[in-house]
Amino acid sequence: MKNLFSGKWGDLAALLAGATLPLALAPFDWWWFAPLPLLAYLALSHGIAMRRRFWRSFLFGLGLYGTGASWIYVSVHDYGPAPAPLAAGLIFLFSCGMALLFCCRCCAGTVFCKTNAAA
């Protein structure tokens, strides 16, 4: 039987796991909640193809920075001269750029942490 989280549902779960991680930070301060989204991300990125792992890493980072950097939108739109569509586009580009950090982690983990299948 195919795993429920092996396809698009796993991608959505990675996005949601990243989006819930900022609940562990201020102003919510649910510090005890921080390991749960990280463990979900690790479980969702285990045992899948490299391309899918890269995509899920990007989605996790996009969810994390998309929700966690929402205060930057307020700074750009309310206190800066940017109209709402421009501010939203800038925050989306910023979140995509920051999400690439998780993709680097994915690639580095694959290259440097290869396991020996014969052992």
LINLINNOR-V690496 format. One record per backbone hydrogen bond with DSSP energy under -0.5 kcal/mol. NH is the residue of the N-H (numbers start at 1). CO is the residue of the C=O. E is the energy in kcal/mol with one decimal. If there is no record, write none. Layout:
{{NH | CO | E} {NH | CO | E}}
//
This chain:
{{6 | 3 | -1.5} {10 | 7 | -0.5} {11 | 7 | -1.4} {12 | 8 | -2.4} {13 | 9 | -2.3} {14 | 10 | -2.1} {15 | 11 | -2.1} {16 | 12 | -2.5} {17 | 13 | -2.5} {18 | 14 | -2.1} {19 | 15 | -2.0} {20 | 16 | -1.5} {21 | 17 | -0.9} {22 | 18 | -0.5} {23 | 20 | -1.7} {24 | 21 | -2.1} {25 | 22 | -1.4} {28 | 25 | -1.0} {29 | 25 | -2.6} {30 | 23 | -1.9} {31 | 29 | -1.4} {33 | 30 | -2.1} {34 | 31 | -0.9} {36 | 33 | -1.0} {37 | 33 | -0.8} {38 | 34 | -1.1} {39 | 35 | -2.8} {40 | 36 | -2.2} {41 | 37 | -2.3} {42 | 38 | -2.3} {43 | 39 | -2.4} {44 | 40 | -2.5} {45 | 41 | -1.5} {46 | 43 | -0.8} {53 | 49 | -2.6} {54 | 50 | -2.5} {55 | 51 | -2.1} {56 | 52 | -2.7} {57 | 53 | -2.3} {58 | 54 | -2.1} {59 | 55 | -2.5} {60 | 56 | -2.5} {61 | 57 | -2.2} {62 | 58 | -2.6} {63 | 59 | -2.5} {64 | 60 | -2.4} {65 | 61 | -2.9} {66 | 62 | -2.2} {67 | 63 | -1.7} {68 | 64 | -2.4} {69 | 65 | -1.6} {70 | 67 | -1.0} {72 | 69 | -1.4} {73 | 69 | -0.7} {73 | 70 | -0.6} {74 | 70 | -1.2} {75 | 71 | -1.8} {76 | 72 | -2.7} {77 | 73 | -3.1} {78 | 74 | -1.7} {79 | 74 | -1.2} {82 | 76 | -1.2} {87 | 83 | -2.6} {88 | 84 | -2.6} {89 | 85 | -2.2} {90 | 86 | -2.5} {91 | 87 | -2.2} {92 | 88 | -2.1} {93 | 89 | -2.4} {94 | 90 | -2.4} {95 | 91 | -2.6} {96 | 92 | -2.4} {97 | 93 | -2.3} {98 | 94 | -2.3} {99 | 95 | -2.1} {100 | 96 | -1.0} {101 | 98 | -1.6} {102 | 99 | -1.0} {103 | 99 | -1.0} {104 | 100 | -2.0} {105 | 101 | -1.6} {106 | 102 | -1.8} {107 | 103 | -2.4} {108 | 104 | -2.8} {109 | 105 | -2.4} {110 | 106 | -1.7} {111 | 107 | -2.3} {112 | 108 | -2.8} {113 | 109 | -1.3} {117 | 115 | -0.7} {119 | 116 | -0.8}}
//
